Amino acid sequence: MTKSRYRDSSRWWFKQLEILPLQSQYIFSVLLFVVKSKDLYTTNQEIHSINTRSNVNLYPPVCNLTIFQKGA
């Protein structure tokens, strides 16, 4: 596709082709999911009324199903 050699670094090609590496694509998709489904998560503000630096931390929903726990 790019006619690069086998041992060449692919970082430059990713920038030139404007695509994300696999790990970055996964992180990006997880972040998009969290942003789109904020209502599924609980924040520290909802748990207690103390104003702290970490009052906007998100906590995933608690579930006891094994299939759910082994998921993404």
URMOLIN-V498522 format. One record per residue. N is the residue number from 1. SS is DSSP state (~ for helix, > for strand, _ for the rest). PHI is phi in whole degrees, 0 to 359 (NA if undefined). BURIAL is 1 if it has 16 or more other ideal C-beta (glycine too) atoms within 10 Angstrom, else 0. Layout:
N/SS/PHI/BURIAL
N/SS/PHI/BURIAL
//
This chain:
1/_/NA/0
2/_/255/0
3/_/57/0
4/_/271/0
5/_/282/0
6/_/299/0
7/_/266/0
8/_/289/0
9/_/290/0
10/_/264/0
11/~/302/0
12/~/297/0
13/~/293/0
14/~/299/0
15/~/291/0
16/~/294/0
17/~/275/0
18/_/56/0
19/_/235/0
20/_/266/0
21/_/296/0
22/~/302/0
23/~/297/0
24/~/292/0
25/~/297/0
26/~/295/0
27/~/299/0
28/~/297/0
29/~/292/0
30/~/294/0
31/~/297/0
32/~/297/0
33/~/297/0
34/~/295/0
35/~/295/0
36/~/286/0
37/_/236/0
38/~/298/0
39/~/292/0
40/~/280/0
41/_/256/0
42/>/253/0
43/>/252/0
44/~/296/1
45/~/300/0
46/~/283/0
47/~/277/0
48/_/217/0
49/_/262/0
50/_/283/0
51/_/276/0
52/_/238/0
53/_/295/0
54/_/258/0
55/_/284/0
56/_/252/0
57/_/298/0
58/>/260/0
59/>/238/0
60/_/291/0
61/_/294/0
62/_/273/0
63/_/216/0
64/_/260/0
65/_/283/0
66/~/296/0
67/~/297/0
68/~/292/0
69/~/292/0
70/_/274/0
71/_/286/0
72/_/298/0
//
